[in-house]
Amino acid sequence: MKICFLDASNIPYTSADINSEKLRGAENAIINLSSEFAKLGNKVYVYNSCLNNITLNNVHWINLNNINKDIVYDYAFTNNDMRLFNRVKAKHFFAFSHSIQSIEKFIRKRQLISYLKFKPKLILLGKYHNQTRNFLLKIFGKIDIQWAVDPIFINTKINDNLIENIGIFTSREDRNLNILIDIWKNKIFPKNNNIKLLATPSKLIDNNFNIFARNFGPKKLLINDLLKSKVALIPGHKSELFCIAAEEARELCVPIITLGIGSLSERVNHGITGLIAKNVNEFAQYTIDIFQDQKLWITLRNNLIKKRASKQWDVVAKDLINKIL
């Protein structure tokens, strides 16, 4: 089959950038899916903002300005922009949705005409994602799927001897880091000043409260910080439709404490892989508890170890292929 991915993101990337800090979940998904589709024997093209046209591992990476309009694809996937379908010929159309969009916003971003013209099925990432998408924007069908993490996380060995009294936040700063730091300063640090918080670099970082910027760079640096962290502190955010940061922590067996905002209530199994707090006071107490109660931490850690490698991109790709056929 001939398959193409269309991405108008201004980030220039190919699969060679898989471990770069500049990529977000959507770009990672395209890299991994295109690679796995190619391994299954399909002819795969990715049209995006890459600087040079190149073929890597049987995937053709081509700048959007160089689309071959003579090719008729069996399946065309777009990342968040229905208008890109106008640039290719395809038998079937599918759209990844990585943002919450009201009908008003959908129309304002000039998506409606292309949506009605090409009638794509939407690819959704869970219950929360499904609930936030207006039913009128799913009238041509939907496919439920779950993302996986990059192989580098699955192949990394974990080691309890590396762990320090560190909590870590690895989501983007605008994913309620301010809420976490407020809880830390006012409800956690005053009761235990022997623990540290590593957070995504931000103006909110305050060393006086043992809040430090985590290493921000290639994924190996992120992994090193996760490996030494005892708990991942991720409040969640209404825009988090999947939260790859939570999946990365889960794969490295770091228990997660969350307020369950957005999709985080789906990423964490309360009492099994982490703890879902009902409010900020409970979030703070759970955090204090997990640093003080070694039995609790070991229980969550062991549960996570049993779940390692349970989500891999080859399985995701095969599942998606089966659902689009």
N, C-alpha and C positions, 0 to 999 in steps of 0.2 A: 504494500500500500504506500501511497505518497501522502505524507503528513507535513503540514507546516505550522509553525508557531509565529505569531505576529505580536511584537512588543514595541510600543512607541516610547517606552521609558528613555529618558535622556542619558541613562547610564550605559556607556559602551562596554559590553562584556561578551565573552564567549565562555566555553567550558573551561578554558585555561584559567579563568578567574574564580573558579569554584570556591577557593579558600580565602577569597578577599573579603575584607571587612566592608567594602562598599556595597555589596549585594544585600538585598532584602529577601524575604521569603518568596516573593513572586519570581524573582530572577533565579533563585536556587531551584525552585520547582521546575522551571522551563529547562534549566541545564540538566537536571536529573531525569526528567521525563523524556526529553529528546534523546539522551544517551541510551536509556533503557528501550525506547521504541526502536532505535537503530539496532540494538543488540538482538531484537526480535525479528530482524530482517526487513524492516520498513525503510523506505527512502525518506529521510527527514531533513527538513530545511527550517532554519530559524532566521527570521527577518527582524532585525532590531537595529540599534544604533552602533553596532560594532564598527570599528575604524577600518578594518580590512576584511575582505571576503576570504574565508579560509575554511578548509574542511578538517575537522578534528574528530577522530574515532567514528568516521562515517556519517557525521552530522555536518551539514553545510551551513555555515554561519555567514549570512549575507546582509549587507546594509539595506535598510528599507528602500533606499533610493535605487537599488539595483534588482528589484524583484523581477523575476522571469514570468511575464504574464502569459506565456504560451503553455505553461504547465497547468494541468488540471489536477488538483489535489483531491484525494478521497476525503480527507478530514483537515479542516482548518481551525486552529485554536487562536483566540485573541486574548491578550492580557489586558482586561479592563477597558478596551476601546473598540466598540462595535464598528466604528467607521473604517477600521483597517480592513474589514472584509471586502470593501470596495476595490482593494488593490490586487486581489487574487481571484482565481476561478476555483471553486471547490464544490463537491457534491453535498457535503455536510458541514455545518458550522457549530462551533462550541465556544463558549465564553467563560474564562476564569473571572470570577468576581473577587477582588481583594479589598473592597471597601464597602461601607454602608452607603447606599444611595436611595434617597427618596425619589419619588416620581418627578418632583419638581427639579431636583438636582440632576436627574437622569436626562431630562429635557434640556435643562440649561447647558449641560455639557454636550449637547447635540448628539446624543446617542439614539434617540427614539426612532428616527427615520431608518437608520441602518438596522436597528433591532427588528423593526417590522418587515423590512425588506428581506433579511437573511434568515430570520426566525431561528436563532441559535438556541441550543439548550444551554442552560447555565450549569456550571460546575461549582457546587457548594461544599463547604468544608465542615459542616456539623449542624447540630440543632439550632444553636444561636445564630449561625449564618443564615439558615433557612428562615428563622423567625424574623430576622431584620430585613429580609428581602420582600418587598411588596408582592403580593400574589400576581398582580398584573405584569410584573417583570419576570414571571416564571411561567407564563402561559404557553410557551413553546416547549416546556419540559425542563427537567433538572436532573442532574446526576450528583449523588452524594459520594464523596470521596474523602479520604484522610491522607494528609501529607506525611512524609517520613523525614528523617534527618539525613544529613550528608554522611557518606561512608566513613569519613574521618572520625566522626563521633562514635560510630559503631565499632570501628577497629581499634579505638583507644583502650588501653588497659587501665582499669581503675585500681587504686591502691589506698587502703585506709590509712596507711602510715603518712600519707601526704596531707591529710586533713588537718586544718587549723580551726580556731574559733572565729570563723568568717561566715558572714551572710553575703549573698551576692545578688545583684540586680543586673540583668544583661539585656533587657528590652531597651527600646529607644527612650530617650529622655522624656518625650512628650506622652509616654504611656504611664502617666501618674507616678513618675519618680518623685514629684513634689509631695504626694501623699505619703509615700514610704519614708522619705526623709523627715517629714513632720512627725510621723509615728515614732521613728527611731530616736529623734532628739528629745521628744517629750514623754515617751512612754517606755522605751526600751533601754536606752543608754543610761538614764538615771538609776535604773535598777541593776544594771550589769555593765560596768565600764571596762570590762576585760575582753569584750568582743568587738569585732570590726565589721564594717559594712563596705564592700567593694561595689561601686556603682558606675554605670556608664558615665563617661566624662561630662561634666555639667558645671554651671556656675553655682549650683546648689551644693557642691562638694564642700564639706567643712571638716577639716582634720581635727578640730577641737572636740568633735563628737565621735572620733574614730571612724569618720567617713572618708574613704579614699577612692580615687579614680582607679577603676580597673584598667588593665592593659587593653588598649584599643588598637587593633591592627589585624593581621592575618588570623585565621581561625585557630591556629595552633596556640596563640597567646590566650584567646578566649578559653580554649580547652584547659590550658594550664591553670587558669584562675578558677575554673569550675572544679577541677580535680582537687584543689585544696580547700574548697568551700564546704561547709557543713550543711548549709541550707540555702535554697534559692528563695528570695523574698520578692514575689511578683504580685502586686495588688490586682493587676488586670486593668483593662481599659475597654470602653464601649466599642472602640474601633478594632479591637483584637478579635479577628474572625477565626483565627486558629492559634496563634502565638507560638512561633517556631522556637522562641527562647525557652519556653516551658518544655517543649519536646527535647531540646538539646540537654537541658538539665536532667530530665527524666532518663535519657539514654545514658548519661554519665552517673546515674544513681544518686543524684542530689535531691533530697526531699524538697518539696515546694510548699511554701505557705502563701496563701492568696486570699483576697477578698472575694474571689469568684466573679469579678466584673468581666463582662464580655464573655468570651469563650473559655475563660480560665476555669469555670465550674465543670467544664467537660475535660479539660486537660489533667485535672487532679481527681483522684479517687480518694475521698476523705477517709483518713485513718489507714489507708493502704499505701498510697504513693505520696501522700502529703496531707495537709490540713487546710480546710476551707473555713475561714473565719466569717462570722456573721456581721462583725463590726470592727472598728479600729482597735477597740480595747481587747477584743478576743484575738485579733491579729498580733498585737503586742504580747499578750500572754502566751500564745502559741510559740512565738519566737523565743521568748525567755525560757519556756519549757524545753524546747528542743536543744538548747545549749546546755541545760542543766540535767536533763533526764536522758542519760545514755541509753537506757533500755528502749525508750521511745524512738530515739534516733536509729538504733540498730534494727528495730522492727521495720521501720519505713525503708531503711537502706536495703535490707534483705529482700523485701518485697519488690523493690526496684530492680535488684540484681536478677531476680527471676524473670523479669519482663524485658531484659536487654535483648536488642536485635529483633524485637517483635514487630517492628515497623521498618520495612526496607523498601527502597524505591523500585526494585524489580517486581515486588509483589504489587505495589501501587500501580505500576505501569500495566501489568497484566490485568488487574482488576478494571482499570479504566478502559483498556482495549475491549474487554468483554462487555462493558456497559455501553460502549458506543457502537458496537457492531449491530 
